[in-house]
């Protein structure tokens, strides 16, 4: 009788493991807003911030290191930016970042980041960290900076 219960428990554990292992990743599409910020030091205004809000139009805001929030650049951009962002977020599995909120309590003067993307019907992925980053963070950061820089530089 005990063996029967052990087998049942073993099967349940395997099923739960397989469910968690093969759980389908969220599909980030129909992006409405994206916010990405990271620190660059400890001086006043020592952060870089990107914010994209798409309603009727897409407005990209950019605050560079050392610039006041009130002086951020705001520019209307083509909605094709949304598909380009989706490609980056899917390529690096950014949906898995959701609820990543980690910090290194042993570092007193380090760097941090904040990320949020709102998509679909009231879905979002939110992450933040202080001297700790989710998998592929640095690759995503680099790709987003290049993408946003191209749109901010574009005069068309």
C-alpha positions in Angstrom: 0.0 0.0 0.0 2.8 2.4 0.9 4.5 1.7 -2.5 1.3 2.7 -4.3 1.2 6.1 -2.5 4.9 6.7 -3.3 4.3 6.0 -7.0 1.3 8.4 -7.1 3.4 11.1 -5.3 6.3 10.5 -7.7 4.0 10.8 -10.7 2.5 14.1 -9.4 6.0 15.5 -8.8 7.0 14.6 -12.4 3.9 16.2 -13.8 4.4 19.4 -11.8 8.1 19.5 -12.8 7.2 19.0 -16.5 4.5 21.7 -16.3 6.9 24.2 -14.8 9.7 23.2 -17.2 7.6 23.4 -20.4 5.4 26.3 -19.3 4.8 28.5 -22.3 6.6 31.8 -22.2 4.5 35.0 -22.3 4.3 36.5 -25.8 5.0 40.2 -25.6 3.1 41.8 -28.5 0.8 44.8 -28.9 3.1 46.9 -26.8 1.5 50.1 -25.4 4.3 51.4 -23.2 7.9 50.7 -22.4 10.1 52.3 -19.7 13.8 51.5 -19.4 16.2 53.3 -17.0 19.7 52.7 -15.7 22.1 54.6 -13.5 25.4 55.9 -14.7 27.0 57.1 -11.4 26.2 58.9 -8.2 26.1 62.5 -9.3 22.8 64.5 -9.7 20.7 63.2 -12.6 23.0 60.2 -13.0 20.7 58.1 -15.0 19.6 57.4 -18.6 15.8 57.0 -19.1 13.9 55.9 -22.2 10.1 56.0 -22.2 7.9 55.0 -25.2 4.1 55.6 -25.0 2.0 54.6 -27.9 -1.7 55.6 -28.1 -2.8 57.4 -31.3 0.9 58.3 -31.8 4.1 56.9 -30.4 6.1 59.4 -28.3 9.7 58.5 -27.4 11.2 60.4 -24.4 14.9 60.3 -23.7 16.8 61.7 -20.7 20.5 61.4 -20.9 23.1 61.2 -18.2 23.4 64.5 -16.4 20.2 66.0 -18.0 17.3 67.1 -15.9 14.0 65.2 -16.3 12.3 68.4 -17.4 14.8 68.7 -20.2 14.2 65.2 -21.7 13.9 65.0 -25.5 10.5 64.0 -26.7 9.9 62.9 -30.3 7.1 61.3 -32.2 8.3 58.1 -33.8 6.9 55.6 -36.3 4.9 52.8 -34.9 7.2 50.3 -36.6 9.4 50.8 -33.5 7.0 48.5 -31.7 7.7 45.5 -33.9 11.4 46.1 -33.6 11.2 46.1 -29.8 9.1 43.0 -29.8 11.8 41.2 -31.8 14.4 42.2 -29.3 12.3 41.2 -26.3 11.4 37.8 -27.8 14.9 37.1 -29.0 16.2 37.5 -25.4 13.2 36.0 -23.6 12.5 39.2 -21.6 9.1 37.9 -20.5 11.1 35.7 -18.1 12.3 38.9 -16.4 8.9 39.5 -14.9 9.1 40.0 -11.1 12.9 40.1 -11.2 13.7 42.5 -8.3 17.1 41.7 -6.9 19.8 43.7 -5.3 23.2 43.2 -3.9 23.1 44.4 -0.3 26.9 44.2 -0.1 27.4 47.0 -2.7 26.9 50.6 -1.5 27.8 52.6 -4.6 26.7 50.5 -7.6 24.5 50.6 -10.6 20.8 49.9 -11.0 18.1 49.5 -13.6 14.3 49.6 -13.9 12.3 48.1 -16.8 8.6 47.9 -17.5 6.7 47.0 -20.7 2.9 47.1 -20.9 1.3 45.1 -23.7 -1.8 43.4 -24.9 -4.9 43.7 -22.7 -3.4 44.9 -19.3 -0.3 42.7 -19.3 3.1 43.8 -18.2 6.6 42.6 -17.4 8.4 44.5 -14.7 11.9 44.1 -13.4 14.5 46.1 -11.4 17.9 45.4 -9.9 20.8 46.9 -8.1 24.1 45.3 -9.1 22.1 42.3 -10.2 20.7 41.8 -13.6 18.4 39.2 -15.3 19.8 36.9 -17.9 20.6 38.7 -21.2 20.2 42.1 -19.6 23.3 43.6 -21.1 22.5 42.4 -24.6 19.0 43.8 -24.4 20.3 47.1 -23.0 22.7 47.4 -25.9 20.1 46.6 -28.5 17.5 49.0 -27.1 20.0 51.8 -26.8 20.9 51.3 -30.5 17.3 51.1 -31.6 16.2 54.2 -29.6 19.3 56.2 -30.7 18.4 55.5 -34.4 14.9 56.8 -33.9 16.0 59.8 -31.9 18.6 60.7 -34.6 16.2 60.1 -37.5 14.9 63.4 -38.8 12.0 61.7 -40.7 
